[in-house]
């Protein structure tokens, strides 16, 4: 619990310092998925580019492609995800990869709700050990809405839905290796 609180404080403080967002202005959406595979194996897929590349390969009806703009999957890596139809895209930067806590955080740089009224978008994956043979993937999006867009109340729903579908792809892939 203390680890969770300290990380949430980090996200709020970092956002306030970087973009002037008051922590009370951050909203979040969360989705959880159980995978019947040890957390250490799930983490190996999620911690670097593996999850993104698997998702692009399996969700061709939603993702046109993923391009690595910078880096090799570690902290500082920048990805551009191009969606179909309409070729909209989302660009993100990996800002935290914590192997001990199994936490990966990326910051949206452009696209998704940043394109229609959000001032910040932070995506977080927590891989939580449920048992020796099962884990929970907790996916959270933290975002803030620009004052001039508050009445429209933009949300990163498309990204959340895509991430839920990507989670199902990862679950099927990982569990099929354990049959």
C-alpha positions in Angstrom: 0.0 0.0 0.0 2.8 2.4 0.8 4.4 1.7 -2.5 1.2 2.6 -4.3 0.8 5.8 -2.3 4.4 6.9 -3.0 4.0 6.2 -6.7 0.7 8.1 -6.9 2.4 11.0 -5.1 5.3 10.8 -7.7 2.8 11.0 -10.6 0.9 13.9 -9.1 4.1 15.8 -8.2 5.8 15.1 -11.5 2.8 16.3 -13.4 2.4 19.4 -11.4 6.1 20.3 -11.9 6.2 19.4 -15.6 2.9 20.8 -16.8 1.5 22.8 -13.9 -1.4 20.3 -13.2 -2.8 20.4 -9.7 -3.1 16.8 -8.4 -6.7 17.4 -7.6 -7.3 18.0 -11.3 -6.1 14.5 -12.4 -8.7 12.0 -13.2 -8.2 8.3 -13.8 -9.7 5.3 -15.4 -8.6 1.7 -14.4 -9.0 -1.7 -15.8 -7.8 -5.0 -14.4 -7.2 -8.4 -16.0 -6.3 -11.7 -14.4 -3.8 -13.8 -16.3 -3.1 -17.4 -15.2 0.6 -17.0 -15.6 3.3 -16.1 -13.0 3.8 -12.3 -12.6 7.5 -12.6 -13.6 6.5 -14.0 -17.0 3.8 -11.4 -17.6 6.3 -8.7 -16.6 8.8 -9.9 -19.2 6.2 -9.2 -22.0 5.0 -5.8 -20.6 8.3 -4.3 -19.4 9.7 -3.4 -22.9 8.5 -3.4 -26.5 7.1 -6.9 -26.5 3.6 -6.0 -25.4 3.4 -3.1 -27.9 4.7 -5.2 -30.8 2.4 -8.2 -30.0 -0.5 -5.9 -29.8 0.3 -4.3 -33.2 0.7 -7.8 -34.8 -2.6 -9.2 -33.4 -4.9 -6.1 -33.5 -4.4 -5.1 -37.2 -8.0 -4.1 -37.4 -7.3 -1.4 -34.8 -3.6 -0.6 -35.1 -2.0 0.2 -38.4 1.5 0.1 -36.9 3.9 1.1 -34.2 7.1 3.0 -34.9 9.9 3.3 -32.4 11.0 7.0 -32.7 13.7 6.8 -30.0 15.2 4.1 -27.7 15.2 0.4 -27.5 12.3 -0.3 -25.0 13.8 1.1 -21.9 13.1 4.4 -20.1 13.2 7.2 -22.6 11.8 5.1 -25.4 9.3 7.0 -27.6 6.7 5.2 -29.6 4.2 6.3 -32.2 1.1 4.1 -32.4 -0.9 4.7 -35.6 -4.5 3.6 -35.4 -7.0 2.7 -38.2 -9.2 4.0 -39.7 -8.3 7.6 -40.2 -4.6 7.3 -39.4 -4.9 9.0 -36.1 -1.9 8.4 -33.9 -0.7 8.5 -30.3 2.9 9.2 -29.2 4.1 8.1 -25.8 7.4 8.1 -23.9 8.4 5.4 -21.3 9.2 7.3 -18.1 9.3 4.6 -15.5 10.2 0.9 -15.8 10.6 -0.6 -12.3 11.6 -4.3 -12.5 11.4 -4.8 -8.7 7.8 -3.4 -8.4 6.8 -4.5 -11.9 5.5 -1.1 -12.9 5.7 0.6 -16.2 4.7 4.2 -16.8 4.5 6.2 -20.0 3.6 9.8 -20.7 1.5 10.7 -23.6 3.2 13.3 -25.9 0.5 13.7 -28.5 -2.7 12.2 -29.8 -5.6 10.4 -28.0 -7.2 12.8 -25.4 -4.3 15.2 -25.7 -5.6 16.0 -29.2 -9.0 17.0 -28.0 -8.7 18.7 -24.6 -6.5 16.9 -22.1 -3.3 18.6 -20.9 -1.6 15.5 -19.6 -2.0 11.7 -20.0 -0.1 9.2 -18.0 -0.5 5.4 -18.6 0.5 3.0 -15.9 0.8 -0.8 -15.9 1.1 -2.7 -12.7 1.8 -6.5 -12.8 0.6 -7.8 -9.5 1.3 -11.3 -8.2 -1.9 -13.0 -7.2 -0.4 -16.5 -6.7 2.6 -18.5 -7.9 0.7 -19.2 -11.1 -1.5 -16.2 -11.5 -1.2 -12.4 -11.8 -3.3 -9.3 -12.2 -2.5 -6.7 -14.9 -3.8 -3.3 -13.6 -4.0 -0.7 -16.3 -4.6 2.9 -15.3 -4.8 6.2 -17.3 -4.3 9.4 -15.4 -5.4 12.6 -17.3 -6.2 16.2 -16.8 -8.6 18.3 -18.8 -7.7 21.8 -20.0 -10.0 24.5 -18.5 -11.4 25.5 -21.9 -12.5 21.9 -22.5 -14.0 21.0 -19.1 -17.6 21.3 -20.4 -16.9 18.7 -23.1 -15.3 16.4 -20.5 -12.8 14.6 -22.8 -11.7 11.1 -21.7 -9.2 8.7 -23.1 -11.9 6.1 -23.8 -10.5 5.0 -27.2 -7.1 4.3 -25.6 -8.7 2.5 -22.6 -10.8 0.3 -25.0 -7.7 -0.5 -27.1 -5.7 -1.3 -24.0 -8.4 -3.7 -22.8 -8.3 -5.5 -26.2 -4.5 -5.5 -26.1 -4.7 -7.0 -22.6 -6.8 -9.8 -23.9 -4.3 -10.5 -26.7 -1.5 -10.6 -24.1 -3.5 -12.9 -21.9 -4.2 -15.3 -24.8 -0.6 -15.3 -25.9 0.8 -15.9 -22.4 -1.7 -18.5 -21.3 -1.3 -20.4 -24.5 2.4 -20.9 -23.7 1.3 -22.6 -20.4 -1.1 -25.2 -21.7 
